[in-house]
Amino acid sequence: MLKDVAALIGRIGVGVVFIAHGWQKVTEWGLDGTATAFAGMGVPLPTLSAWFATIVELAGGALPRSRSVSTAGR
């Protein structure tokens, strides 16, 4: 039981961090600003990479929490 609670807390924490980073790319920097930053870092295909990173962070941040809820009864 303690391991399950610890896993839930960890998944929620990681999910929050991922969602915060994805949300920051959308609201504070904008996807154009993120693409510009990626280009400055030498990331290939910076615009596509900015979209991909944003979507993965937002969706990936939600997944660990939904998995925790769906397996909590096992």
Backbone atoms as SQL, in Angstrom:
CREATE TABLE atoms (id INTEGER PRIMARY KEY, chain TEXT, resi INTEGER, resn TEXT, atom TEXT, x REAL, y REAL, z REAL);
INSERT INTO atoms VALUES
  (1, 'A', 1, 'MET', 'N', 0.816, -1.193, 0.000),
  (2, 'A', 1, 'MET', 'CA', 0.000, 0.000, 0.000),
  (3, 'A', 1, 'MET', 'C', 0.868, 1.268, 0.000),
  (4, 'A', 2, 'LEU', 'N', 1.914, 1.267, 0.829),
  (5, 'A', 2, 'LEU', 'CA', 2.798, 2.429, 0.891),
  (6, 'A', 2, 'LEU', 'C', 3.498, 2.661, -0.446),
  (7, 'A', 3, 'LYS', 'N', 3.889, 1.568, -1.102),
  (8, 'A', 3, 'LYS', 'CA', 4.537, 1.694, -2.420),
  (9, 'A', 3, 'LYS', 'C', 3.568, 2.299, -3.440),
  (10, 'A', 4, 'ASP', 'N', 2.301, 1.906, -3.351),
  (11, 'A', 4, 'ASP', 'CA', 1.301, 2.445, -4.273),
  (12, 'A', 4, 'ASP', 'C', 1.100, 3.943, -4.056),
  (13, 'A', 5, 'VAL', 'N', 1.042, 4.357, -2.824),
  (14, 'A', 5, 'VAL', 'CA', 0.876, 5.775, -2.507),
  (15, 'A', 5, 'VAL', 'C', 2.099, 6.562, -2.965),
  (16, 'A', 6, 'ALA', 'N', 3.281, 6.015, -2.716),
  (17, 'A', 6, 'ALA', 'CA', 4.516, 6.686, -3.153),
  (18, 'A', 6, 'ALA', 'C', 4.564, 6.799, -4.676),
  (19, 'A', 7, 'ALA', 'N', 4.154, 5.734, -5.366),
  (20, 'A', 7, 'ALA', 'CA', 4.131, 5.771, -6.832),
  (21, 'A', 7, 'ALA', 'C', 3.132, 6.806, -7.326),
  (22, 'A', 8, 'LEU', 'N', 1.975, 6.880, -6.694),
  (23, 'A', 8, 'LEU', 'CA', 0.966, 7.867, -7.074),
  (24, 'A', 8, 'LEU', 'C', 1.493, 9.281, -6.898),
  (25, 'A', 9, 'ILE', 'N', 2.109, 9.551, -5.759),
  (26, 'A', 9, 'ILE', 'CA', 2.661, 10.884, -5.498),
  (27, 'A', 9, 'ILE', 'C', 3.759, 11.217, -6.516),
  (28, 'A', 10, 'GLY', 'N', 4.618, 10.256, -6.796),
  (29, 'A', 10, 'GLY', 'CA', 5.671, 10.476, -7.786),
  (30, 'A', 10, 'GLY', 'C', 5.113, 10.749, -9.176),
  (31, 'A', 11, 'ARG', 'N', 4.117, 9.979, -9.574),
  (32, 'A', 11, 'ARG', 'CA', 3.516, 10.174, -10.902),
  (33, 'A', 11, 'ARG', 'C', 2.824, 11.524, -11.002),
  (34, 'A', 12, 'ILE', 'N', 2.134, 11.902, -9.946),
  (35, 'A', 12, 'ILE', 'CA', 1.481, 13.216, -9.960),
  (36, 'A', 12, 'ILE', 'C', 2.526, 14.319, -10.052),
  (37, 'A', 13, 'GLY', 'N', 3.609, 14.192, -9.287),
  (38, 'A', 13, 'GLY', 'CA', 4.674, 15.204, -9.341),
  (39, 'A', 13, 'GLY', 'C', 5.293, 15.325, -10.720),
  (40, 'A', 14, 'VAL', 'N', 5.614, 14.199, -11.335),
  (41, 'A', 14, 'VAL', 'CA', 6.193, 14.218, -12.680),
  (42, 'A', 14, 'VAL', 'C', 5.188, 14.785, -13.676),
  (43, 'A', 15, 'GLY', 'N', 3.931, 14.399, -13.538),
  (44, 'A', 15, 'GLY', 'CA', 2.893, 14.911, -14.434),
  (45, 'A', 15, 'GLY', 'C', 2.751, 16.417, -14.349),
  (46, 'A', 16, 'VAL', 'N', 2.789, 16.944, -13.140),
  (47, 'A', 16, 'VAL', 'CA', 2.673, 18.391, -12.947),
  (48, 'A', 16, 'VAL', 'C', 3.843, 19.116, -13.609),
  (49, 'A', 17, 'VAL', 'N', 5.038, 18.582, -13.443),
  (50, 'A', 17, 'VAL', 'CA', 6.221, 19.209, -14.047),
  (51, 'A', 17, 'VAL', 'C', 6.115, 19.198, -15.575),
  (52, 'A', 18, 'PHE', 'N', 5.712, 18.065, -16.142),
  (53, 'A', 18, 'PHE', 'CA', 5.571, 17.984, -17.600),
  (54, 'A', 18, 'PHE', 'C', 4.517, 18.962, -18.106),
  (55, 'A', 19, 'ILE', 'N', 3.360, 18.990, -17.450),
  (56, 'A', 19, 'ILE', 'CA', 2.298, 19.903, -17.880),
  (57, 'A', 19, 'ILE', 'C', 2.755, 21.347, -17.753),
  (58, 'A', 20, 'ALA', 'N', 3.456, 21.686, -16.678),
  (59, 'A', 20, 'ALA', 'CA', 3.939, 23.058, -16.498),
  (60, 'A', 20, 'ALA', 'C', 4.898, 23.457, -17.615),
  (61, 'A', 21, 'HIS', 'N', 5.785, 22.563, -18.004),
  (62, 'A', 21, 'HIS', 'CA', 6.726, 22.881, -19.080),
  (63, 'A', 21, 'HIS', 'C', 6.008, 23.030, -20.419),
  (64, 'A', 22, 'GLY', 'N', 5.067, 22.150, -20.702),
  (65, 'A', 22, 'GLY', 'CA', 4.304, 22.264, -21.943),
  (66, 'A', 22, 'GLY', 'C', 3.471, 23.532, -21.974),
  (67, 'A', 23, 'TRP', 'N', 2.832, 23.838, -20.852),
  (68, 'A', 23, 'TRP', 'CA', 1.999, 25.036, -20.764),
  (69, 'A', 23, 'TRP', 'C', 2.841, 26.302, -20.928),
  (70, 'A', 24, 'GLN', 'N', 4.040, 26.282, -20.370),
  (71, 'A', 24, 'GLN', 'CA', 4.948, 27.426, -20.502),
  (72, 'A', 24, 'GLN', 'C', 5.304, 27.668, -21.967),
  (73, 'A', 25, 'LYS', 'N', 5.491, 26.604, -22.715),
  (74, 'A', 25, 'LYS', 'CA', 5.813, 26.747, -24.131),
  (75, 'A', 25, 'LYS', 'C', 4.663, 27.390, -24.902),
  (76, 'A', 26, 'VAL', 'N', 3.445, 27.130, -24.477),
  (77, 'A', 26, 'VAL', 'CA', 2.274, 27.677, -25.172),
  (78, 'A', 26, 'VAL', 'C', 1.988, 29.108, -24.734),
  (79, 'A', 27, 'THR', 'N', 1.990, 29.358, -23.428),
  (80, 'A', 27, 'THR', 'CA', 1.498, 30.634, -22.917),
  (81, 'A', 27, 'THR', 'C', 2.569, 31.711, -22.763),
  (82, 'A', 28, 'GLU', 'N', 3.757, 31.345, -22.329),
  (83, 'A', 28, 'GLU', 'CA', 4.769, 32.366, -22.049),
  (84, 'A', 28, 'GLU', 'C', 5.685, 32.621, -23.241),
  (85, 'A', 29, 'TRP', 'N', 6.196, 31.572, -23.821),
  (86, 'A', 29, 'TRP', 'CA', 7.148, 31.733, -24.918),
  (87, 'A', 29, 'TRP', 'C', 6.450, 31.731, -26.268),
  (88, 'A', 30, 'GLY', 'N', 5.335, 31.057, -26.369),
  (89, 'A', 30, 'GLY', 'CA', 4.699, 30.839, -27.662),
  (90, 'A', 30, 'GLY', 'C', 5.488, 29.794, -28.434),
  (91, 'A', 31, 'LEU', 'N', 4.833, 29.170, -29.362),
  (92, 'A', 31, 'LEU', 'CA', 5.528, 28.132, -30.127),
  (93, 'A', 31, 'LEU', 'C', 6.618, 28.719, -31.012),
  (94, 'A', 32, 'ASP', 'N', 6.422, 29.950, -31.474),
  (95, 'A', 32, 'ASP', 'CA', 7.475, 30.599, -32.263),
  (96, 'A', 32, 'ASP', 'C', 8.713, 30.869, -31.410),
  (97, 'A', 33, 'GLY', 'N', 8.497, 31.345, -30.183),
  (98, 'A', 33, 'GLY', 'CA', 9.609, 31.588, -29.278),
  (99, 'A', 33, 'GLY', 'C', 10.331, 30.300, -28.895),
  (100, 'A', 34, 'THR', 'N', 9.552, 29.240, -28.711),
  (101, 'A', 34, 'THR', 'CA', 10.152, 27.941, -28.400),
  (102, 'A', 34, 'THR', 'C', 10.971, 27.449, -29.583),
  (103, 'A', 35, 'ALA', 'N', 10.421, 27.610, -30.789),
  (104, 'A', 35, 'ALA', 'CA', 11.152, 27.200, -31.990),
  (105, 'A', 35, 'ALA', 'C', 12.442, 28.000, -32.144),
  (106, 'A', 36, 'THR', 'N', 12.383, 29.288, -31.853),
  (107, 'A', 36, 'THR', 'CA', 13.587, 30.132, -31.926),
  (108, 'A', 36, 'THR', 'C', 14.629, 29.665, -30.910),
  (109, 'A', 37, 'ALA', 'N', 14.182, 29.364, -29.699),
  (110, 'A', 37, 'ALA', 'CA', 15.111, 28.861, -28.677),
  (111, 'A', 37, 'ALA', 'C', 15.706, 27.526, -29.107),
  (112, 'A', 38, 'PHE', 'N', 14.876, 26.645, -29.657),
  (113, 'A', 38, 'PHE', 'CA', 15.371, 25.355, -30.129),
  (114, 'A', 38, 'PHE', 'C', 16.391, 25.544, -31.246),
  (115, 'A', 39, 'ALA', 'N', 16.123, 26.472, -32.155),
  (116, 'A', 39, 'ALA', 'CA', 17.067, 26.737, -33.253),
  (117, 'A', 39, 'ALA', 'C', 18.406, 27.215, -32.692),
  (118, 'A', 40, 'GLY', 'N', 18.348, 28.067, -31.672),
  (119, 'A', 40, 'GLY', 'CA', 19.568, 28.550, -31.038),
  (120, 'A', 40, 'GLY', 'C', 20.362, 27.445, -30.349),
  (121, 'A', 41, 'MET', 'N', 19.665, 26.393, -29.944),
  (122, 'A', 41, 'MET', 'CA', 20.328, 25.250, -29.307),
  (123, 'A', 41, 'MET', 'C', 20.778, 24.208, -30.320),
  (124, 'A', 42, 'GLY', 'N', 20.460, 24.436, -31.590),
  (125, 'A', 42, 'GLY', 'CA', 20.869, 23.502, -32.627),
  (126, 'A', 42, 'GLY', 'C', 19.941, 22.306, -32.792),
  (127, 'A', 43, 'VAL', 'N', 18.720, 22.412, -32.276),
  (128, 'A', 43, 'VAL', 'CA', 17.755, 21.315, -32.413),
  (129, 'A', 43, 'VAL', 'C', 17.317, 21.253, -33.876),
  (130, 'A', 44, 'PRO', 'N', 17.359, 20.073, -34.497),
  (131, 'A', 44, 'PRO', 'CA', 16.939, 19.980, -35.897),
  (132, 'A', 44, 'PRO', 'C', 15.427, 20.206, -36.029),
  (133, 'A', 45, 'LEU', 'N', 15.019, 20.784, -37.149),
  (134, 'A', 45, 'LEU', 'CA', 13.609, 21.090, -37.416),
  (135, 'A', 45, 'LEU', 'C', 12.959, 21.770, -36.206),
  (136, 'A', 46, 'PRO', 'N', 13.422, 22.964, -35.854),
  (137, 'A', 46, 'PRO', 'CA', 13.009, 23.582, -34.590),
  (138, 'A', 46, 'PRO', 'C', 11.501, 23.818, -34.459),
  (139, 'A', 47, 'THR', 'N', 10.828, 24.184, -35.535),
  (140, 'A', 47, 'THR', 'CA', 9.385, 24.426, -35.429),
  (141, 'A', 47, 'THR', 'C', 8.642, 23.121, -35.162),
  (142, 'A', 48, 'LEU', 'N', 8.967, 22.104, -35.914),
  (143, 'A', 48, 'LEU', 'CA', 8.343, 20.799, -35.693),
  (144, 'A', 48, 'LEU', 'C', 8.699, 20.265, -34.308),
  (145, 'A', 49, 'SER', 'N', 9.940, 20.455, -33.910),
  (146, 'A', 49, 'SER', 'CA', 10.380, 19.992, -32.592),
  (147, 'A', 49, 'SER', 'C', 9.661, 20.732, -31.466),
  (148, 'A', 50, 'ALA', 'N', 9.392, 22.026, -31.669),
  (149, 'A', 50, 'ALA', 'CA', 8.667, 22.805, -30.659),
  (150, 'A', 50, 'ALA', 'C', 7.241, 22.281, -30.500),
  (151, 'A', 51, 'TRP', 'N', 6.577, 22.029, -31.605),
  (152, 'A', 51, 'TRP', 'CA', 5.230, 21.455, -31.551),
  (153, 'A', 51, 'TRP', 'C', 5.257, 20.091, -30.880),
  (154, 'A', 52, 'PHE', 'N', 6.191, 19.253, -31.298),
  (155, 'A', 52, 'PHE', 'CA', 6.286, 17.900, -30.750),
  (156, 'A', 52, 'PHE', 'C', 6.538, 17.937, -29.245),
  (157, 'A', 53, 'ALA', 'N', 7.494, 18.745, -28.815),
  (158, 'A', 53, 'ALA', 'CA', 7.832, 18.830, -27.390),
  (159, 'A', 53, 'ALA', 'C', 6.634, 19.320, -26.578),
  (160, 'A', 54, 'THR', 'N', 5.936, 20.305, -27.098),
  (161, 'A', 54, 'THR', 'CA', 4.776, 20.852, -26.386),
  (162, 'A', 54, 'THR', 'C', 3.682, 19.812, -26.235),
  (163, 'A', 55, 'ILE', 'N', 3.357, 19.131, -27.325),
  (164, 'A', 55, 'ILE', 'CA', 2.296, 18.118, -27.279),
  (165, 'A', 55, 'ILE', 'C', 2.687, 16.960, -26.366),
  (166, 'A', 56, 'VAL', 'N', 3.918, 16.509, -26.481),
  (167, 'A', 56, 'VAL', 'CA', 4.377, 15.388, -25.656),
  (168, 'A', 56, 'VAL', 'C', 4.367, 15.774, -24.176),
  (169, 'A', 57, 'GLU', 'N', 4.783, 16.988, -23.853),
  (170, 'A', 57, 'GLU', 'CA', 4.800, 17.403, -22.449),
  (171, 'A', 57, 'GLU', 'C', 3.391, 17.553, -21.888),
  (172, 'A', 58, 'LEU', 'N', 2.485, 18.127, -22.659),
  (173, 'A', 58, 'LEU', 'CA', 1.113, 18.283, -22.167),
  (174, 'A', 58, 'LEU', 'C', 0.403, 16.938, -22.050),
  (175, 'A', 59, 'ALA', 'N', 0.472, 16.135, -23.104),
  (176, 'A', 59, 'ALA', 'CA', -0.197, 14.826, -23.068),
  (177, 'A', 59, 'ALA', 'C', 0.516, 13.872, -22.127),
  (178, 'A', 60, 'GLY', 'N', 1.827, 13.869, -22.176),
  (179, 'A', 60, 'GLY', 'CA', 2.597, 12.979, -21.308),
  (180, 'A', 60, 'GLY', 'C', 2.442, 13.330, -19.840),
  (181, 'A', 61, 'GLY', 'N', 2.219, 14.584, -19.549),
  (182, 'A', 61, 'GLY', 'CA', 1.991, 14.986, -18.166),
  (183, 'A', 61, 'GLY', 'C', 0.665, 14.478, -17.628),
  (184, 'A', 62, 'ALA', 'N', -0.312, 14.342, -18.503),
  (185, 'A', 62, 'ALA', 'CA', -1.626, 13.858, -18.083),
  (186, 'A', 62, 'ALA', 'C', -1.642, 12.335, -17.955),
  (187, 'A', 63, 'LEU', 'N', -0.841, 11.640, -18.724),
  (188, 'A', 63, 'LEU', 'CA', -0.879, 10.175, -18.722),
  (189, 'A', 63, 'LEU', 'C', -0.458, 9.526, -17.411),
  (190, 'A', 64, 'PRO', 'N', 0.632, 9.953, -16.773),
  (191, 'A', 64, 'PRO', 'CA', 1.009, 9.278, -15.525),
  (192, 'A', 64, 'PRO', 'C', -0.093, 9.358, -14.466),
  (193, 'A', 65, 'ARG', 'N', -0.823, 10.470, -14.440),
  (194, 'A', 65, 'ARG', 'CA', -1.883, 10.598, -13.451),
  (195, 'A', 65, 'ARG', 'C', -3.048, 9.700, -13.801),
  (196, 'A', 66, 'SER', 'N', -3.421, 9.609, -15.066),
  (197, 'A', 66, 'SER', 'CA', -4.547, 8.761, -15.427),
  (198, 'A', 66, 'SER', 'C', -4.202, 7.295, -15.201),
  (199, 'A', 67, 'ARG', 'N', -2.965, 6.922, -15.424),
  (200, 'A', 67, 'ARG', 'CA', -2.539, 5.539, -15.177),
  (201, 'A', 67, 'ARG', 'C', -2.615, 5.237, -13.685),
  (202, 'A', 68, 'SER', 'N', -2.230, 6.179, -12.848),
  (203, 'A', 68, 'SER', 'CA', -2.273, 5.968, -11.409),
  (204, 'A', 68, 'SER', 'C', -3.710, 5.734, -10.947),
  (205, 'A', 69, 'VAL', 'N', -4.623, 6.494, -11.499),
  (206, 'A', 69, 'VAL', 'CA', -6.017, 6.357, -11.105),
  (207, 'A', 69, 'VAL', 'C', -6.567, 5.009, -11.580),
  (208, 'A', 70, 'SER', 'N', -6.204, 4.610, -12.802),
  (209, 'A', 70, 'SER', 'CA', -6.769, 3.387, -13.355),
  (210, 'A', 70, 'SER', 'C', -6.199, 2.115, -12.697),
  (211, 'A', 71, 'THR', 'N', -5.015, 2.187, -12.111),
  (212, 'A', 71, 'THR', 'CA', -4.430, 0.996, -11.484),
  (213, 'A', 71, 'THR', 'C', -4.500, 1.038, -9.964),
  (214, 'A', 72, 'ALA', 'N', -5.133, 2.053, -9.416),
  (215, 'A', 72, 'ALA', 'CA', -5.153, 2.199, -7.958),
  (216, 'A', 72, 'ALA', 'C', -5.897, 1.061, -7.273),
  (217, 'A', 73, 'GLY', 'N', -6.876, 0.472, -7.949),
  (218, 'A', 73, 'GLY', 'CA', -7.656, -0.581, -7.329),
  (219, 'A', 73, 'GLY', 'C', -7.046, -1.956, -7.436),
  (220, 'A', 74, 'ARG', 'N', -5.935, -2.097, -8.098),
  (221, 'A', 74, 'ARG', 'CA', -5.310, -3.417, -8.298),
  (222, 'A', 74, 'ARG', 'C', -4.459, -3.821, -7.144);
